[in-house]
Amino acid sequence: MLVYRRHFEWQGTQGVLLVGEDFSQVEAGLATLHWWVGGIAAVLLGMLIILNMLAVNRGLIPLWQLRQQLEALRSGKRDRLSLVAPSELDELVDQLNWFMDDIDLRLKRSRESVANLSHALKTPLAAVTQVLRGNRPIDDNRRHKLLSRIEDINAQLDAELRRSRIAGPKAGRMANVTRDSLRLIEMLRSLYPERMFNLAHSAGEKDQVPIEAHDFSEILGIVLDNAGKWSNRCVNCDIAVSATTLTLTIDDDGLGVAEEDLSRLGERGTRLDERRPGYGLGLSILAQLIARYSGHSYFERSPLGGLRVTIILPLAGEVAN
C-alpha cells in the first residue's frame, strides 16, 4: 500500500487524513518495464556484436587480399602489390613494394656484374691460356704482359665485388659518421705516412646517418684514397651533417685536374694520369654509389691547388625509392 498521511484540525477537532492506494499495479508495471528494458538491451547488444563482427571482417579484407597477393608473388604470378588498403597499411605496402624493387635491382645488378665479368675476363684469360699452352719460352717481356693481364683480371674482379656489396638506402643500417671517418683517416695515414690528413666534422647532435656503414666507408674511402695518391702533402676532409643532407668535401694540394677534364671524372675505366697505379674504376664505383643514394657529386679546383670533391647525399625522408 502507498499511504498519504496528514494531520489537520477542523472545527476545533484534531484529525488525521489517510489516503491509501494499492501499489501492486505500479510494481507490476515496473516489472514489465524492466523486462522490456532488458529485452531491448539484449537485442541492441546482439546487434552491436553482429555489427562489430561485420566491421572487423570488413577491416580484415585488405589483410586477406595482402595474403593472397603475397602468395601470388611467391608463385611468380605478380611482381608488385596493388590493393586498396586503409591508410594505416599504406606504409607497409610501400615498404614491401620498395623491398621487391630493391631485390629486382640487386638481381639486375648481379646479372650485369656477371655479364661484365664474362665480357671483361674472356679475352685476357684466353690470352693467358694461349701463352701458357704455347711452346715458346716465357721471357721477361712476355712475363710482364702476363702479369699485366692477371692484374687487369684481379682489378675487374675487385671492382665487381665492390659493386655487389652496395647496400643502398633504406637497408635498415646506420653509419656512425665520427667513428667510421676517423677509422678511415687512421688507415689512410698508415698507407700514406708522408701525407697529412685533416678531418673537420660538424655533425652537431646528429652523428648517426641512415647510410649503410660499408657504403659510407666506400664513398669516403675512394675519394680519400685518390686524394692521398695525388696530393703533395695535405688532404683536408670536411663532413657536415644537417637534418636532411650529408655533405662531404675533400681537398688536396696536388696538381689537380684540367678544367676540360673535370667532366670526364667518374667515367668507367678512364684514367687521366698514368703516373700512379690504378685502373680508373674507383670513381666509377663512387658514381654508382652516389646515384644509388640519389646524391650528387661535384669536381672543381681546390683552394689548396689540387682537386676538390664535394658529395651531397640526402638523408632519411629525402632519399628517392
C-alpha positions in Angstrom: 0.0 0.0 0.0 1.0 3.5 -0.8 -0.4 5.7 2.1 -0.6 9.5 2.3 -1.0 10.8 5.9 -1.7 14.3 7.0 -2.8 15.8 10.4 -5.4 18.5 10.3 -7.8 20.5 12.6 -11.5 21.1 11.7 -13.9 23.0 13.9 -11.6 22.6 16.9 -11.3 18.9 16.4 -8.0 17.2 15.7 -7.9 14.6 12.9 -5.7 12.6 10.7 -6.3 12.2 7.0 -5.2 8.9 5.5 -5.3 8.2 1.8 -4.3 4.7 0.6 -3.6 3.2 -2.8 -2.8 -0.3 -3.9 0.8 -0.2 -5.2 0.8 -3.7 -6.7 -0.3 -2.4 -10.1 2.6 0.1 -10.1 5.1 -2.7 -9.2 3.7 -4.9 -11.9 4.1 -2.1 -14.4 7.7 -1.5 -13.3 8.5 -5.2 -13.6 7.1 -5.2 -17.1 9.2 -2.1 -17.9 12.3 -3.9 -16.6 11.6 -6.8 -18.9 11.2 -4.5 -21.8 14.4 -2.7 -21.0 16.3 -6.0 -20.6 14.9 -7.3 -23.9 15.8 -4.2 -25.8 19.3 -4.1 -24.3 19.8 -7.7 -25.3 18.6 -7.0 -28.8 20.9 -4.0 -29.0 23.9 -6.0 -27.6 23.3 -8.7 -30.2 23.1 -6.1 -33.0 26.3 -4.4 -31.7 28.1 -7.8 -31.7 26.9 -8.5 -35.3 27.9 -5.1 -36.5 31.3 -5.3 -34.7 32.0 -8.7 -36.4 31.0 -7.3 -39.8 33.2 -4.2 -39.2 36.2 -6.5 -38.2 35.7 -8.8 -41.1 35.5 -5.8 -43.5 38.6 -4.3 -41.9 40.5 -7.6 -42.4 39.6 -7.8 -46.1 42.8 -5.8 -47.1 44.9 -8.2 -45.0 43.3 -11.2 -46.7 44.0 -9.5 -50.1 47.6 -8.9 -49.0 48.0 -12.5 -48.0 46.6 -13.6 -51.4 48.9 -11.2 -53.3 51.9 -12.3 -51.3 51.1 -15.9 -52.3 50.8 -14.7 -55.9 54.2 -13.0 -55.5 55.8 -16.2 -54.2 54.3 -18.2 -57.1 55.5 -15.6 -59.6 52.1 -14.5 -60.8 52.7 -10.9 -60.0 55.7 -8.7 -59.3 54.2 -5.9 -57.1 51.5 -5.4 -54.5 48.4 -3.4 -55.5 45.5 -3.1 -53.2 43.1 -0.6 -51.8 44.0 -0.5 -48.1 43.4 1.7 -45.1 45.9 4.5 -44.6 47.5 2.5 -41.7 48.7 -0.1 -44.2 49.9 2.3 -46.9 53.4 2.4 -45.4 53.6 -1.4 -45.1 52.6 -1.8 -48.8 55.1 0.9 -49.9 57.9 -0.8 -47.9 57.1 -4.2 -49.3 57.0 -2.8 -52.9 60.3 -1.0 -52.3 61.8 -4.2 -50.9 60.7 -6.1 -54.0 62.1 -3.3 -56.3 65.4 -3.5 -54.4 65.6 -7.3 -54.8 64.9 -6.8 -58.6 67.6 -4.1 -58.7 70.1 -6.3 -56.9 69.3 -9.2 -59.2 69.7 -7.0 -62.2 73.0 -5.7 -60.9 74.2 -9.2 -60.2 73.4 -10.2 -63.7 75.1 -7.2 -65.1 78.2 -7.9 -63.0 78.3 -11.5 -64.3 77.9 -10.2 -67.8 80.6 -7.6 -67.3 83.0 -10.1 -65.8 82.3 -12.6 -68.6 83.0 -9.9 -71.2 86.0 -8.4 -69.5 87.7 -11.6 -68.4 87.2 -13.7 -71.6 89.8 -12.0 -73.7 92.6 -11.8 -71.1 92.0 -15.3 -69.9 92.2 -16.6 -73.4 95.4 -14.7 -74.0 97.0 -16.1 -70.8 95.8 -19.6 -71.6 97.3 -19.3 -75.1 100.7 -18.2 -73.8 100.8 -21.0 -71.1 99.8 -23.7 -73.7 102.3 -22.5 -76.2 105.8 -23.9 -76.7 107.5 -20.6 -76.8 109.7 -19.7 -73.8 108.3 -17.0 -71.5 110.8 -14.2 -71.5 110.7 -11.1 -69.3 108.7 -9.2 -71.8 106.0 -11.9 -72.1 106.1 -12.4 -68.3 105.4 -8.7 -67.9 102.4 -8.9 -70.3 101.1 -11.9 -68.4 101.3 -10.1 -65.1 99.6 -7.1 -66.6 96.8 -9.3 -67.9 96.4 -11.0 -64.5 96.4 -7.7 -62.7 93.6 -6.5 -65.0 91.6 -9.6 -64.2 92.2 -9.0 -60.5 91.1 -5.4 -60.8 87.9 -6.3 -62.6 87.1 -8.9 -60.0 87.7 -6.5 -57.2 85.6 -3.8 -58.8 82.6 -6.1 -59.5 82.8 -7.4 -55.9 82.8 -3.9 -54.6 79.8 -3.0 -56.7 77.9 -6.1 -55.4 78.4 -5.0 -51.8 76.5 -1.8 -52.4 73.5 -2.0 -49.9 71.8 1.3 -50.9 69.3 3.4 -49.0 66.7 2.1 -46.6 68.7 -1.0 -45.8 68.0 -0.6 -42.2 71.6 0.2 -41.3 73.2 3.3 -39.8 76.6 4.7 -40.2 78.4 6.4 -37.3 80.0 9.4 -39.1 82.6 10.2 -36.4 83.7 6.6 -35.8 83.8 5.5 -39.4 85.5 8.6 -40.7 88.2 8.5 -38.0 88.8 4.9 -38.7 89.3 5.7 -42.4 91.6 8.6 -41.7 93.8 6.5 -39.4 94.0 3.7 -42.0 95.0 6.2 -44.8 97.5 7.9 -42.5 99.2 4.5 -42.2 99.0 3.9 -46.0 100.4 7.4 -46.8 102.6 8.3 -43.9 104.1 11.2 -45.8 100.7 12.9 -46.3 98.8 14.9 -43.7 95.1 14.1 -43.4 93.0 16.7 -41.6 89.4 15.9 -40.6 86.7 18.5 -39.8 83.4 17.2 -38.6 80.3 19.4 -37.9 77.6 16.9 -37.2 76.1 18.7 -34.3 73.9 16.3 -32.3 73.3 14.0 -35.3 76.1 11.5 -35.6 74.1 8.6 -36.9 73.1 8.8 -40.5 70.7 6.4 -42.4 73.5 5.2 -44.8 74.8 1.7 -44.7 78.2 1.7 -42.9 80.1 -0.1 -45.7 78.6 2.2 -48.3 79.7 5.3 -46.3 83.2 3.9 -45.8 83.4 3.1 -49.5 82.3 6.5 -50.6 84.6 8.4 -48.3 87.5 5.9 -48.8 87.5 6.1 -52.6 87.8 9.9 -52.5 90.3 10.0 -49.7 92.4 7.3 -51.3 92.6 9.2 -54.6 93.4 12.4 -52.7 96.2 10.6 -50.8 97.6 9.3 -54.1 97.7 12.7 -55.9 98.3 15.2 -53.1 101.7 16.6 -52.4 101.5 16.9 -48.7 98.0 17.8 -47.4 94.4 16.4 -47.6 91.5 18.1 -45.9 88.2 16.3 -45.3 85.2 18.3 -44.1 82.0 16.4 -43.1 78.8 18.3 -42.4 75.5 16.7 -41.3 72.2 18.6 -41.4 68.7 17.5 -40.8 68.3 16.5 -44.5 71.7 16.1 -46.1 75.2 14.7 -45.5 77.9 16.8 -47.3 81.5 15.5 -47.8 84.1 18.0 -49.0 87.6 16.6 -49.7 90.5 18.9 -50.9 94.1 18.0 -51.8 97.1 20.1 -52.7 98.2 18.1 -55.7 98.4 19.2 -59.3 94.6 18.9 -59.8 92.7 18.2 -63.0 92.4 20.4 -66.0 89.1 22.2 -66.4 88.2 20.4 -69.6 88.8 17.0 -68.0 86.7 17.5 -64.9 83.5 16.3 -66.7 85.3 13.0 -67.5 86.0 12.1 -63.9 83.9 9.1 -63.0 83.8 7.5 -66.4 84.4 3.8 -66.2 88.0 2.9 -67.0 89.0 6.5 -67.5 92.4 7.4 -66.1 93.6 11.0 -66.7 97.1 10.4 -65.4 99.2 7.2 -65.7 101.8 8.2 -63.1 100.1 6.5 -60.3 98.9 2.8 -60.2 95.2 2.2 -60.8 92.6 1.1 -63.2 90.2 4.0 -63.3 87.4 2.1 -61.6 87.3 3.8 -58.2 85.4 7.0 -59.3 83.1 4.8 -61.5 82.1 2.9 -58.4 81.8 6.1 -56.5 79.4 7.4 -59.1 77.2 4.3 -58.8 77.2 4.6 -55.0 76.2 8.2 -55.1 73.4 7.5 -57.7 72.1 4.7 -55.5 71.6 7.2 -52.7 70.1 9.8 -55.1 73.0 12.1 -54.3 75.2 14.4 -56.3 79.0 14.8 -56.7 80.9 17.9 -57.9 84.5 18.2 -59.1 86.3 21.6 -59.1 89.6 23.3 -58.4 90.5 23.2 -54.8 91.7 26.3 -52.8 94.7 24.2 -51.9 95.7 23.9 -55.6 94.6 20.4 -56.3 91.1 18.8 -56.7 88.0 19.5 -54.6 85.4 16.7 -54.5 82.0 17.6 -53.0 79.4 14.9 -52.3 75.9 15.6 -51.2 73.7 12.8 -50.0 70.1 13.2 -48.9 69.2 11.6 -45.6 66.0 9.9 -44.3 62.8 11.3 -45.8 64.7 12.8 -48.8 66.0 9.7 -50.4 64.1 8.6 -53.5 63.0 5.0 -53.7 
